[in-house]
Amino acid sequence: MADFVPGYEASNWFAAGLRKTTPVEIIDKLNKEINASIAEPEMKVRIDKLGATPTPGSPADFDKFITDETEKWAKVIKFANIKLE
C-alpha cells in the first residue's frame, strides 16, 4: 500500500462470508477453492490490474484480521470522539 499522506492509512478489502451455521466441511472446501483460485497466474494478473493484492488464508486468519481491524478502528473512533448520528 502506498503512503500518500505520511502517518495516515486507508485500505479496503473483500471477503466471502457465510452463515455461522454453515457446516465446517463446506467452509473448508470453499476456503480451499478460493485460495486455489487466487493463486492461479491468470487470476493474479487480473487482481493486480485492479490494484489489489490477493491474500489467501484460513477462516482463523480472517477472524484474527477482523479482530485486529476492529480494535484498531475502535481506538481511532474513541480518540477522534466520533459519535453515531
Stockholm file with secondary structure:
# STOCKHOLM 1.0

chainA/1-85         MADFVPGYEASNWFAAGLRKTTPVEIIDKLNKEINASIAEPEMKVRIDKLGATPTPGSPADFDKFITDETEKWAKVIKFANIKLE
#=GR chainA/1-85 SS CCCSSTTCCCCCCCCCCCCTTSCHHHHHHHHHHHHHHHHSHHHHHHHHHTTCCCCCCCHHHHHHHHHHHHHHHHHHHHHTTCCCC
#=GC SS_cons        CCCSSTTCCCCCCCCCCCCTTSCHHHHHHHHHHHHHHHHSHHHHHHHHHTTCCCCCCCHHHHHHHHHHHHHHHHHHHHHTTCCCC
//
